[in-house]
Amino acid sequence: MEIIWSNQAKVSYEKIIDFILTQWSVEVALTFESLTNNLMDNLKLNEKLCPVSKKSQLRKCIIHKNVSLIYKIVRPNIELVAFIDNRSEHNS
């Protein structure tokens, strides 16, 4: 099983890292990166780790109280759709 990053996932992840670096510190950004990498490792072991949306086949994982990952299972892989700021308005 491979994890594939969509363009939206890449862009939204970089925006979150940039925001962390401007608001906090490199250490906080590294901690977030570590949390994200741990989640990726766990998703490779269990693709259904996070709950599926009632509206679509997308799944949402909370990485940190302020950031979630949206992904979908595209057999035999997992596609990362986007990273979202939980404090902003969005449809999940």
C-alpha positions in Angstrom: 0.0 0.0 0.0 1.3 3.4 -1.0 0.3 6.9 0.2 -0.3 9.3 -2.6 -0.4 13.0 -2.1 -2.8 15.0 -4.2 -1.7 18.5 -5.3 -4.3 19.9 -2.9 -2.8 17.9 0.0 0.7 19.1 -0.8 -0.3 22.8 -1.0 -2.5 22.6 2.1 0.3 20.8 4.1 2.9 23.4 3.1 0.5 26.3 4.1 0.0 24.7 7.5 3.8 24.3 8.0 4.4 27.9 6.9 1.7 29.1 9.3 3.3 27.2 12.2 6.7 28.6 11.3 5.4 32.2 11.3 3.3 31.9 14.4 5.4 29.5 16.6 8.8 27.8 16.1 10.7 25.3 14.1 10.3 22.8 17.0 6.5 23.1 16.8 6.7 22.5 13.0 8.9 19.5 13.5 6.5 18.1 16.1 3.6 18.5 13.7 5.6 16.9 11.0 6.3 13.9 13.3 2.6 13.6 14.2 1.8 13.6 10.5 4.4 10.9 9.7 3.2 8.7 12.6 -0.3 9.0 11.2 0.9 8.0 7.7 2.6 4.9 9.2 -0.6 4.0 11.0 -2.7 4.4 7.9 -0.4 2.0 6.0 -1.2 -0.6 8.7 -4.9 0.2 8.8 -6.4 2.2 5.9 -9.8 2.4 7.8 -8.2 4.0 10.8 -10.2 7.2 10.7 -14.0 7.5 10.3 -15.7 7.8 7.0 -17.8 10.8 6.2 -21.6 10.3 6.0 -21.6 12.6 2.9 -18.9 10.9 0.9 -16.2 8.2 0.9 -13.7 10.6 2.4 -12.2 9.9 5.8 -11.0 12.5 8.4 -8.2 12.1 10.9 -7.4 14.6 13.5 -3.7 15.2 13.6 -3.8 17.9 16.2 -6.8 19.8 17.7 -6.3 22.5 15.0 -5.5 20.3 12.0 -7.1 17.3 10.3 -6.2 15.2 7.3 -8.8 14.2 4.7 -8.1 11.1 2.7 -9.7 8.4 0.6 -9.0 4.8 -0.1 -8.2 4.3 -3.8 -7.3 0.6 -3.9 -4.6 -0.5 -3.5 -3.5 3.0 -2.2 -4.4 5.8 0.1 -4.8 9.2 -1.5 -4.3 12.2 0.8 -6.9 14.8 -0.3 -6.2 17.8 1.9 -5.0 19.1 5.3 -7.6 21.4 6.9 -7.5 23.9 9.7 -10.2 22.8 12.1 -10.8 26.4 13.1 -11.9 27.5 9.6 -15.2 26.8 7.9 -15.3 23.8 5.6 -17.5 21.0 4.5 -16.3 17.5 5.6 
